[in-house]
Amino acid sequence: MIHSGEAGPHIVCGPVSGSRARRLVGGFTLVELLTVVGVVAILFCLAVPVISSGAMAANRARCASNLRQIGQAILLYAGDHDGVLPVTSHSTGDSRLKINGKWLSSIEYSWIYLLADYLDNVDEVRVCPADERSRQRQILQMNATSYLLNDMVFDSEVYGRFQNLPHPSRLMLAFISNRPVSRTWDHAHCANWTTWPALTTDVAVDRHRTGERIGSRLNGSANYLFADGHVQTMEAAEVKGMLDRGERPWLPGG
């Protein structure tokens, strides 16, 4: 309160009315501000799963595109080599191979190296965008890839040529890797997949998911490339169901 006198105006401090005490800058009460903060927090909590789900779907689509391009490259390679499929480090071991007059070590002539000429950008296609080890695969290990080829299909001693593969529309050709970063981990040991832990040691069946990975590995999905070139997204639970029923789409004739 302000009083005027001979000495000039002066301020007298006294109690402020209750209504004014509840008012803050801009005319908002404390209750109103707390309400706004609460609403914003609720909206944020609702938005996070939606954003996470959208990012997962985008990564899954890009991963499917990568596998589709790999499938097309395999077909083109086989067409240029009388049906012979590109080799993996499983079928070559520590031996050496001469390609176009050049001797290559086993880590150099893995399938991702051989398909480079058939891909627009091999360094982009060889890595799944949802791969937690994508940076390591891109930078630390030249020719490392997020994808594994079916060793039962690409072993030249088994089928030899693409045209010999049985039921290509039902035969899985490539998978998303759960293996460590290595240029020699370019294939999956499909014949050993008699149990769920054995399969999930090789394959990231839950690569595309929202939230953390769980022990059973059943809270996500993955993309699978088939021998006829189509890519299918399958829930981890669906893959486990096939395994439990004795179905083996990763084995020729299975």
Beta strands, then each sheet from edge to edge (+ up, - down):
strand 1: 2-3
strand 2: 10-11
strand 3: 97-99
strand 4: 102-104
strand 5: 147-150
strand 6: 172-176
strand 7: 187-188
strand 8: 221-226
strand 9: 231-235
sheet 1: 1+ 2-
sheet 2: 3+ 4-
sheet 3: 7+ 5+ 6- 8+ 9-
end
